[in-house]
């Protein structure tokens, strides 16, 4: 296989070296991905007030489901692409790329039509207060209209990462995030477009990132370069893609449906709690990104080595990821415990002291639970990379009902702090199940009789 200097072959060389060099651009990518939402949140909160901030937060709970439903396609396809790349089967890399892009575009158009027409109903279902309902619906519908660009960017960037190129996607995301902030300020502060201005800024910036990915692949990544005749659907590859993507999409939909239900619980506490929760979750997402990035790096590492048949290397990668993740989470938890009020102050005016106090309490309780996320994310990345999506789905199906039910039960006693308490209990249940499944995997490998044949079938 001809080497491309922009790609990274993880089947050879230093494991921690690969993990860290791949994690850093992924971390930057996650940081700037969060800037899309965080910039909207900060600017909306500062210039439009807590009502607009609550409206964007309520719409964001729905947006996450749509984003990850679409992202499921690119994530599932990227695992297959990475496995074929690790197995040195480049012709199948391109064929999988064509199948995933064609099927994914059609699916995205369907999602746009369905979700645009139901936006008002969904916002009413999650108990969005009437005084902010029009803003939330308008913001959501504009974002929905731009989902085609979301799919293109995520599909192309995921495919590049599957081949070991994490640098180009993050560069494009940095550029588009900067554009997003500039457009937010222009549309909201200068043009007075309100929350719809923030939505249009996000859509335009996402389109710019997608266009940059297309140009880069055309020039630099021949393995992913598609001509007109390549946009066809190979039935066998489509079945593999649906098997991987479908499980991931269901997992993410379950996860963010749970987030949506928790949002409904928070909404019942009023606008102050909604605004505190919206700002708090944005901060929380930033602090959890190192663990998410390590898990994504492990997925690519494990997928390439699955293609190469190197199980010892995969297990070693998991060990490094858990150790590094726990170290990151410990440092970040301490930092958030010390700076939570200042973090909340970035999103809200000092006059909203009650909202800042609510958000500070929420963040400090979440910080204590951060080490649990290092374990959860590492196991999720491991099982995703080896192609065992069933474990990742069951773990989520176990965790989410616990979080939703306990949040609803405890909210009357602990108010907003019920959310982190429920999350912690859910994460513990998830870790126990994933550790059990990992032990089964390890024993099956040691006996020479792998319990899971998913990866073997996908490479057949």
N, C-alpha and C positions, 0 to 999 in steps of 0.2 A: 504494500500500500504506500503510495506516494505521500510523504509528509507535507503538511501545510503549516507554516510557522505560526499562523493564528490559532491553530488547534492545539489541544493538549491530550496526549495519550497517557492515561492514568493506570495502564496495566503494567507499567515499568517505573522504576525510580523510587525516590523517597516518599513514603506514604504521608507523613506529617507535612513535608514540603508541598506535595500536591494539594493537600487539604487546605493549608493556609493560603497558598497562592491562588487557589480557586475561590476560597471563602471571601477574601478581601474584596474583589470586584463584585461578588454576589451581595456582600454587605452594603457596599456603596449603592448597588442597584436597589436593594430594599429600602435604603435610606431615602433615595430620591423618588422611589415609588410612593413611599409614604408622604413625601412632600406634595404630591398631587392633592391628597386629601387634607394634609395638615395646613398647607398654604391657604386653601379654601377656608378651613376652619378658623385660622388666625385672622385672616383679613375680613371674613364675614363677621366674626365675633367683635373685632375692633371697630369696624365701620358701620355695621348694620345692627348690632345688638344681640342680646341673648335669645330673642325670639327667632331671628334668622339663623342663629347658631343651632338652636334646637331643631329647626326645620331641616337644615342640612344634615344633622345627625340622624334624624328619623329616616330621611331618604337614604342615607349611607348604609343603614342596616339592610335595606332592600338591594342596594347596589352591590353589596358584597356577595349576595347570593348569585346575582347575574354574572358578576365578574368571575367567580370561581366555577360556575357552571360552564362558562366558555373556556376558562383556563384549564378545566379538566381535560379538554381535548388536546391542548398543547402539552400538558404534563404527561398524559398517557402516551402520546406519540413520541415525546422526547425520551422516555424510557426505552422504547423499542429502537429508536434511532441510536441511542448510546450503546445498546447491546449489539446491534449490527456493526457499529463502528468498532467496538472492542473485538468483535469476531472478524474484522477486516472484510466485511461484505458491503462495499461501498455502493454497488448497484442497488441493493435493497434499501440503503439509506435514502437514496433519491426517490425510489418508488414509494416508500413509506411517507416521505415528505409530500409528494404529489397527492397521495390518497388522503392524508390528514388535512391538507389545505383545502381540497375540493369539498370533502364532507363537512369540514368545520365551517366553511363559508356559508354553506346551505343551512346548517344548523343555526348559525348566528342570526341569519336573516329571519328564521322562524322565531327565535327568541325575541328579537326586536319587535316584531309584529304583535306577539302575544303579550309581552310585558308592557308595551306602550299603551295598549288598550285597557290594561287592568291596573295601571298605576294608582288611580284614585281609590279604587276598591281596596288595594293592598294597604295604602296609608290609613284608610278608615279602619281596616281590620286590626292594625297594630295600635289603634287608639291614639293616633296623632291628634292633638287638640285642634279644634275648629279654627282657632285664630291663626294657626301657622300652616294649616292644611294646604291652601293654595300655593304657598311658597314651596312646600315640600314636594308637591305633585309636579309643579313646573320644573323645578330643579331636576327631579328624577327623570322626567320625560326627555329632557335635553341630553342627559347622560346616556339614556337608553338609545337615542338616535345615533350616538357615536360608538356604539358597541362593536361595529364592524372594524373600526380602527384598533380597538382593544384586542380583538381576536388576532388581527394581522401582526401587531407588535408582539403579543405573547407567543404566538405560534413560531414566528421567526426567531425571536430571542431565545426561546426554549430550545429550538433545534440547534442554534449556534452553541449554547451551553452544553448540549448533549455531546457535541464534538469537542468540548473542552475550551471553547472560546467564550469566556465570561467578560472579556474586556470591552469588545465592541458594543454589546447591549447596554452596558452601564454608561459608556460615553454618550450614547444616543439618549439615554434616559436623563442624564445630567443636563444635556442641552434642552430637552423638552420640558424638564422641571423648571429650569430657569425661565423658559418661555411662559410656562404656566403662571409663575409668580408675577411676571411683568404684565401679562394679560389680565390677571386678577385685579391688579391695581388700576389698570386702565379702565376695565369694564365696570368695576364697582366704584372706585373713588372718582374717576374722571367722567365716565359716561352715565353713572347712576343707574346701572342695570340691575342692581340688587342681586339676589341669589342666582338668578338666571345668568348673570355675567360670570359668576364663578363656574357654573356648569359649562358655559361656552368656552371658557379658558381651558378647562380640562379636556374637552373634546378636541379642540384645535391642537393642543399640545400633544395629545395622544396620536393624532393624525401625523404630526411631524415626526414622532418617534417611529411610527410604522414606515413612513417613506424612507427614512434614513436606513432602516434595516433592509428594505428592499434594495436600495442602491448598494449597500455594503456587500450583500450576498451576490448580487450581479457581478461585482468587481473582484471579490476576494475569496468566495467560498463556493467553488465549483460543485462540491458534493451536494449542496442544497439548492443550486441554481436550477430553476424550472423554466422550460419553454412551454408553449401552448399545448403541445401534445402530452406533456407530463401531468396536466391537470385532469387526471382520470382516477377512477376508483378501482383498485385491485381488491376483489372480494375477500381473498384470504387475509390480506393486510388490514382491510377494513374491520374484519371480525376481531383480529388481534387488537386493533386500536380501540374498538368499542369495548372490548373486554377490559383493557387497562383504563381507558378514559372514562368509560361508563362508571366503573367502581369509584374512581377518583372524583368524578363529578357528583355522584350520589353522596360520597363522603363529605365533600365540601358543601353540598346543599343541606345535608343534615346538620353540619357544623354551623352554617350561617342561618339556617332556619331556627336553630337553637338560639343563636345570637339575636335573631329577629324576635323570638318569643321573650327573651330576656329584655330586649328593648321595650317590648310591650309592658312588661312588669315595671321597668323604670319609668315609662311614660305615665303610669298611674300615680307616680309620686309628684308629678307636676313639672313645670318648666325649669325650675332651678335644678332639680335632680337630673333632668334631661340634659341641660347644658353642661353640668358637672361631669356627667357620664360620657358625653360626647368628647369633651376636651380630655378627660382622663384616659379614655381608650386610645386616643391619638398618641398621647404621651407613652402609654403602655406599649403600643405597637412599636414605637421607636426603640424602647429599651429591650424589647424581646427580639429585635432583628438579628443580633449576632447568632443566637441559637437557631433561628429560622434559616439563616445563611449557611451555617455549618450543616444543617440537615439537608439542604438542597445540594451542597457540595458532596455530601455522602451519597445522596441518591445517584448523582452522575458517576461518582467513583465506583459505587457498588454495581451499577448497571454495566459500565465498561468492563469491569472485572468478571461480571457474570458472563458476558459474551466471551471473554477469554478463558472462562472455566477456572478462575483462581479464587477458591473459597477462603483459603487462609488469609489472603490479602484483604478480602472483604471483612472478615471478622476483626482483623487488626484495625481496619479503618473505623469500624464502629467504636472500638475501645478508645482510639485517639479522639474521636468526635465527642464522646461522653465526657472525657477528662477536660478537654478544652472548653466545652460548653458549660460545665459546672464552674470552672474558673471565671468565665465571662459573667455568668449569672450572679455569682457571689459579689463581684465588684460592682455590677450595675445595680443590684439590690441595695447595697450600701449607699451608692450615689443617689438613688431615688429617695431613699428614706431621709436623706439630708436636704434634698433640694425640691421636694414635692410642692411646697407652696410657691416657690419661684417658677416652677414649671407651669403650674396652673395660671400664674400671673401673665405668662406669655400669651394666653388665649383670651383672657378676660380683663376688663378694666378693674382697677382697684375698688371701684364703688360696688362691684358685685362680690362683696366679701363673703356672703353666705354661700354662694356657688363655689368660690375658691376653697372654702373650708370643707365643703362636701367632697370636692374633688381630691383634696389633699388626703383626707381620711381614706378614700377609696384607693388611691395610689400607694399609700404606705402599707395597706393590707395586701395588695397585689405583690409588692416588692418582696415581702417575706416568702411568697410562694414561687418566686422565680426559679430556684433550683429544680423544682418539679418539671418545669417546662423543658429544661435541658435534657432530661431523660425521655420525656414524651417525644420531643422533636427528633432526637437521635434514633430512637427505635422506628419512628415513622419514616425517616429518611432511609434507614437500612432496609426495611421491608419493601418500600416503594422501589428502591434500586434493584433488588433481586427479583422484582416482578410479582411479589406476593401482596397484591392490593387487598385481598380478602382480610388480612390481619389489620391493615390500616383502617378499613371500613368498620370492622367489628369493634375496634378500639374506640372509634368515634361514636358508634351507636351505643356503646356502653357509657361513654363520658357525658354526651350531650343531654340525655334525659335526666341524669343526676343534676346537672347544672340548672336546667330549666325548672325542674320540680322543686329543688331546694331553694332556688331564688324566689319562686312564687310563695313558698311556705314561710321563708325566713324574712321576707321583705317587710312584713308587718311588725317584726321585732327589731330588725337591724337596719331598716330602710335601705339606702344604697349600698351599705357594707355587706348586705346579704349576697351580692353578686360575687365578690372575691371569695367569700366563705364557700359558696356553692362550687365555684371554679376549682378551688383547691381539692375538695373532696372528689370531684370528677376526675381531676388529673391523677390522683392517687389510684383510683380504680383502673384508669387507663394504663398506668405504669405496671401494675400487678399483672394485668392480662398480657401486655406486650412482653414482659420478662418471661412469663410462662411460655409464650410462643417462641421466643428466642431460644430458650433451653431445648424445646422440641427440635428446632432447626439445627442447633449445635450437635445434639445427640444423633440426629439422622445423618448429618455429614460425617461424623466420627464413625458411624457404622457402615458408611458407604452405600446407604440406601436413602437418598434424599426424600423427605416427606412431601416436599412441594415440587411439582414438575412444571410450574408456570413458565419459568425462564426457558426450560428445555423446549417446551411447545412453541414458544414465541420465536425461537431461533431455528425451528425445524424447516 
